[in-house]
Amino acid sequence: MILSDQQIEFIENSLKLYGVKSQGLREDLLDHMCSYIESKTSGDFESLYQEALQKFGGYANFQRLQLETNYQKYEKNIMVFNRLKFSVGSIASLLLVVSLLFKMMHWPYANVMMISAVLIFAFIMIPIHFYVRFKKSIHKFS
């Protein structure tokens, strides 16, 4: 069966209607459904469309796929922030240890390094930490 442009548009609009908001996911689902319908040789469009919906899990499965796609995007962002938090935390900790060594040895610039380390913790590490916790709490409830 060859699908017309109106039938393809109908499938795409139904995917939008049933909660598939991601453009990439919608294109993939549209492609899979059209391929499935076109692989069948007999039957009308409505029955083949309903069969394709059942094969791909129905409308509830589409919403679950959308949630999983959102979760994967969210996890990538959280991983970037965790790497940033680890890197900045390591640098700040090293700076703090070196500043304490300078302070014990009464070398110059010990206070500058110590203040810099504390400022890095206060203005970079703590906001990143609470941002990640906030994003996790939002994602937990949605």
C-alpha positions in Angstrom: 0.0 0.0 0.0 1.3 3.4 -1.0 0.4 6.2 1.5 -0.8 9.6 0.2 0.5 12.9 1.6 -2.9 13.4 3.4 -2.5 10.0 5.1 1.0 10.8 6.2 -0.1 14.2 7.5 -3.0 12.5 9.3 -0.5 10.2 11.1 1.7 13.1 12.0 -1.1 15.1 13.4 -2.4 12.2 15.4 1.1 11.8 16.9 1.1 15.5 17.9 -2.4 15.1 19.3 -1.4 12.2 21.5 1.5 13.9 23.2 4.6 13.4 21.0 6.1 16.8 21.2 9.7 16.1 20.3 10.3 16.7 16.6 12.9 13.9 16.3 10.8 11.3 18.1 7.8 12.3 16.0 9.7 11.9 12.8 11.0 8.5 13.8 7.6 7.2 14.9 6.0 8.6 11.7 8.7 6.8 9.6 8.2 3.5 11.4 4.4 3.6 11.2 4.5 4.6 7.5 7.0 1.8 6.8 4.8 -0.7 8.6 1.7 0.4 6.8 3.4 0.4 3.4 4.8 -3.0 3.9 1.3 -4.5 4.1 -0.2 -5.4 0.7 -3.9 -5.7 1.6 -6.3 -3.7 3.8 -7.6 -0.2 4.0 -5.8 2.6 5.6 -7.9 2.8 8.8 -7.5 -0.9 9.7 -3.7 -0.8 8.9 -3.3 2.4 10.9 -5.0 0.9 13.9 -2.9 -2.3 13.5 0.3 -0.1 13.4 -0.9 1.7 16.5 -1.3 -1.6 18.3 2.0 -2.8 17.1 3.8 0.2 18.5 2.0 0.0 21.8 -0.8 2.5 21.4 -1.2 6.0 22.4 0.0 5.5 26.0 3.2 4.1 24.8 3.8 7.2 22.7 3.5 9.3 25.8 5.9 7.0 27.7 8.4 7.3 24.8 8.1 11.1 25.0 8.8 11.0 28.7 11.8 8.7 28.2 13.2 11.0 25.5 12.8 14.0 27.9 14.5 12.0 30.7 17.5 11.2 28.4 17.9 14.9 27.5 17.7 15.8 31.2 20.3 13.2 32.2 22.8 14.5 29.6 22.4 18.0 31.1 22.8 16.7 34.6 25.9 14.8 33.7 27.5 18.0 32.2 26.7 19.9 35.4 28.1 17.0 37.6 31.4 17.0 35.6 31.6 20.8 35.9 30.9 20.5 39.7 33.6 17.8 40.0 36.2 19.9 38.0 35.5 23.1 39.8 35.4 21.4 43.2 38.8 19.7 42.5 40.4 23.0 41.5 38.9 24.8 44.5 40.0 22.1 46.9 43.5 22.1 45.5 43.6 25.9 45.8 42.5 25.7 49.4 45.1 23.1 50.3 47.9 25.1 48.6 46.7 28.3 50.4 46.8 26.5 53.7 50.3 25.4 53.0 51.3 28.9 52.1 49.6 30.1 55.3 51.5 27.7 57.5 54.8 28.6 55.8 54.0 32.3 56.0 54.6 32.7 52.3 53.0 35.6 50.4 49.6 35.4 48.6 48.2 32.8 51.1 45.2 35.0 51.9 44.4 35.7 48.3 44.4 32.0 47.4 42.3 31.1 50.4 39.7 33.8 49.7 39.7 32.7 46.0 39.0 29.1 47.0 36.2 30.1 49.4 34.6 32.4 46.7 34.8 29.5 44.2 33.0 27.3 46.6 30.4 30.0 47.5 29.6 31.4 44.1 30.2 28.4 41.8 30.0 25.1 43.6 27.0 25.8 45.9 24.8 27.3 43.1 25.6 24.4 40.8 24.8 21.9 43.6 21.5 23.4 44.4 20.6 23.8 40.6 21.2 20.1 40.1 19.1 19.2 43.2 16.3 21.6 42.0 16.3 20.0 38.5 16.2 16.5 40.0 13.2 17.5 42.2 11.3 19.0 39.3 11.9 15.9 37.2 10.8 13.6 40.0 7.3 15.1 40.1 6.7 15.5 36.3 
